Amino acid sequence: MNPIRVLLVDDHHLVRTGFRVILEIEDDIDVVGEAADGERAVGMTRALRPDVVLMDVEMPGVDGLEATRRISADDDEPGGPAVLMLTTFDRDDYLFAALRAGASGFLLKNGTPEALVDAIRVVARGDGLLAPELTRRVIATFARPGGQPSGDVAAKTALGSLTPREREVLVLVAGGASNAEIAASLYLGEATVKSHVSRVLAKLGLRDRVQAVVFAYEHGVVRPGG
């Protein structure tokens, strides 16, 4: 397996150095560059094509949210660089803005080194990082008032392109099920489930499972409590 290529983005040199020390002892992770602001991060992402961009939220000039939007706009198909947002603040507005910008995960800086390493591996796999407590907050925010689905015509067309099996997989993904759990529920092999998930993401124009959760609730595929 090739190592996971990581770009570090933070305006504090000591923070970047600390992250580098933590990550470079891992055999499967390779830090390919550092950026101190969002503008530089976008340019380095285009040049280096990392697998994961470890992105601070608050930075002078172009902040992490805007940088994430630009990176997502550059490569909006599955398989592009995954952005893992980092912040010292547990704020819902940062969380939701990061997800809307195209981030694949959201992590607080007060976590452990092990949590950071695990998070990088998760988003590099394309699974997205959304803890159950964050999932509940996302659902509460993104679900339409009164349970009314979005009227987005393009989204309806994309949903109509899903096969019945792919729609089943989307519903289970939105419920937080892993590939193994989906396989057990639908009596399929995990490799088959992985293929279904990839096709769902491609058809809906989504980058990862986190965006699939948001999409499913926002467009009425599943409802809170349903």
DRENSE-717152 format. One line per 4 residues: number of its first residue (from 1); their letters; for each residue y, x, z of C-alpha. Coordinates in steps of 0.25 Angstrom, whole numbers, plus 2048, in hexadecimal, padded with zeros to 3 digits. Layout:
<recs>
NUM> a> Y,X,Z ~ ... $
</recs>
This chain:
<recs>
1> mnpi> 800,800,800 ~ 80E,805,7FD ~ 817,806,809 ~ 822,7FB,80B $
5> rvll> 82F,800,806 ~ 83A,7FD,810 ~ 849,7FE,80E ~ 851,7FE,81C $
9> vddh> 85F,7F7,81C ~ 867,7F8,828 ~ 876,7FD,82A ~ 872,805,837 $
13> hlvr> 86C,812,834 ~ 864,813,841 ~ 85E,805,83F ~ 859,80A,831 $
17> tgfr> 854,817,837 ~ 84C,80F,841 ~ 846,806,837 ~ 842,812,82F $
21> vile> 83B,819,83A ~ 833,80C,83E ~ 82F,80A,82F ~ 82C,818,82A $
25> iedd> 820,81A,834 ~ 819,80E,82D ~ 810,813,822 ~ 812,806,819 $
29> idvv> 821,806,81A ~ 82B,80F,812 ~ 83A,80F,815 ~ 840,811,807 $
33> geaa> 84F,811,80B ~ 85A,80C,814 ~ 867,805,812 ~ 873,802,81B $
37> dger> 878,7F6,814 ~ 874,7EA,80C ~ 87B,7EF,7FF ~ 873,7FC,800 $
41> avgm> 866,7F4,804 ~ 867,7EC,7F7 ~ 868,7F8,7EE ~ 85D,800,7F5 $
45> tral> 854,7F4,7F4 ~ 856,7F4,7E5 ~ 854,803,7E4 ~ 848,805,7ED $
49> rpdv> 841,7F7,7EC ~ 83C,7F7,7FB ~ 831,7EE,7FF ~ 839,7EA,80C $
53> vlmd> 848,7EB,80F ~ 84B,7EB,81E ~ 858,7E5,81E ~ 863,7E4,829 $
57> vemp> 86B,7D7,829 ~ 878,7DC,82E ~ 87E,7E7,826 ~ 88D,7EA,821 $
61> gvdg> 890,7E7,813 ~ 884,7E0,80D ~ 87C,7DB,818 ~ 86D,7D9,819 $
65> leat> 86D,7CA,814 ~ 875,7CD,808 ~ 86D,7D9,805 ~ 860,7D1,806 $
69> rris> 866,7C6,7FD ~ 868,7D1,7F2 ~ 85B,7D7,7F4 ~ 854,7CA,7F2 $
73> addd> 85C,7C6,7E6 ~ 858,7D3,7E0 ~ 849,7D0,7E1 ~ 846,7C2,7E5 $
77> epgg> 838,7C2,7E1 ~ 82C,7C4,7EB ~ 829,7D3,7EC ~ 837,7D8,7ED $
81> pavl> 83D,7E0,7F9 ~ 83B,7D8,806 ~ 847,7D8,80F ~ 844,7D8,81E $
85> mltt> 851,7D5,826 ~ 854,7DB,833 ~ 85F,7D7,83D ~ 862,7D9,84C $
89> fdrd> 866,7CA,84C ~ 85C,7BE,84D ~ 865,7B5,846 ~ 861,7A9,83D $
93> dylf> 86C,7AB,833 ~ 867,7B9,830 ~ 859,7B4,82F ~ 85C,7A9,826 $
97> aalr> 866,7B1,81D ~ 85C,7BC,81C ~ 851,7B3,817 ~ 85A,7AC,80D $
101> agas> 85F,7BA,808 ~ 850,7BD,805 ~ 84B,7C5,811 ~ 83C,7C5,813 $
105> gfll> 83D,7C7,822 ~ 846,7C8,82E ~ 845,7D1,83A ~ 84D,7D4,846 $
109> kngt> 850,7E2,84A ~ 84B,7E1,858 ~ 83D,7E0,853 ~ 833,7EB,855 $
113> peal> 830,7F6,84B ~ 822,7F0,849 ~ 829,7E2,845 ~ 832,7EA,83B $
117> vdai> 826,7F1,834 ~ 81E,7E4,834 ~ 829,7DC,82E ~ 82B,7E6,823 $
121> rvva> 81C,7E5,820 ~ 81D,7D6,820 ~ 829,7D4,816 ~ 823,7DF,80D $
125> rgdg> 817,7D7,80B ~ 81F,7CB,807 ~ 81C,7C3,813 ~ 82A,7C1,819 $
129> llap> 82D,7C2,827 ~ 830,7B6,82F ~ 82C,7B4,83D ~ 827,7A6,841 $
133> eltr> 834,7A4,84A ~ 83C,7A8,83E ~ 835,79F,835 ~ 838,793,83D $
137> rvia> 847,797,83C ~ 846,798,82D ~ 840,78B,82C ~ 84A,784,835 $
141> tfar> 855,78A,82C ~ 850,789,81E ~ 849,77C,81F ~ 851,771,819 $
145> pggq> 858,767,822 ~ 84F,75A,823 ~ 844,761,81C ~ 84A,760,80E $
149> psgd> 845,76A,804 ~ 84F,772,7FC ~ 853,76C,7EE ~ 853,779,7E7 $
153> vaak> 84D,776,7D9 ~ 849,785,7D7 ~ 841,785,7E4 ~ 83A,777,7E0 $
157> talg> 836,77D,7D3 ~ 831,78A,7D9 ~ 829,781,7E3 ~ 823,779,7D8 $
161> sltp> 81D,785,7D2 ~ 815,788,7DE ~ 806,784,7DD ~ 801,77B,7E8 $
165> rere> 7FA,787,7EE ~ 806,78F,7EE ~ 80E,784,7F5 ~ 804,784,800 $
169> vlvl> 805,793,802 ~ 815,791,802 ~ 813,786,80D ~ 80A,78F,815 $
173> vagg> 814,79B,813 ~ 81F,793,818 ~ 817,790,825 ~ 816,79E,828 $
177> asna> 808,7A0,824 ~ 803,7AE,820 ~ 7FA,7B1,814 ~ 7EE,7B1,81D $
181> eiaa> 7F1,7A4,823 ~ 7F4,79E,815 ~ 7E7,7A3,810 ~ 7E0,79D,81B $
185> slyl> 7E7,78F,81A ~ 7E5,78E,80B ~ 7D7,795,80A ~ 7DC,7A0,801 $
189> geat> 7DB,7AF,801 ~ 7E7,7B7,807 ~ 7E9,7BE,7F9 ~ 7EA,7B0,7F2 $
193> vksh> 7F4,7AC,7FD ~ 7FC,7B8,7FA ~ 7FC,7B5,7EB ~ 800,7A6,7EE $
197> vsrv> 80C,7AB,7F7 ~ 811,7B5,7EC ~ 811,7AA,7E2 ~ 818,7A0,7EB $
201> lakl> 823,7AB,7EE ~ 824,7AE,7DF ~ 825,79F,7DA ~ 830,79C,7E5 $
205> glrd> 838,7A9,7E3 ~ 836,7AD,7F1 ~ 835,7BB,7F6 ~ 82B,7B9,802 $
209> rvqa> 825,7B0,80C ~ 831,7AF,815 ~ 839,7A9,809 ~ 82D,7A0,806 $
213> vvfa> 82E,79A,814 ~ 83D,797,812 ~ 83B,792,804 ~ 830,788,809 $
217> yehg> 838,782,814 ~ 845,782,80C ~ 83F,77B,800 ~ 836,771,808 $
221> vvrp> 829,777,805 ~ 826,776,814 ~ 82E,76F,81F ~ 831,774,82E $
225> gg> 825,76E,836 ~ 81E,76A,829 $
</recs>
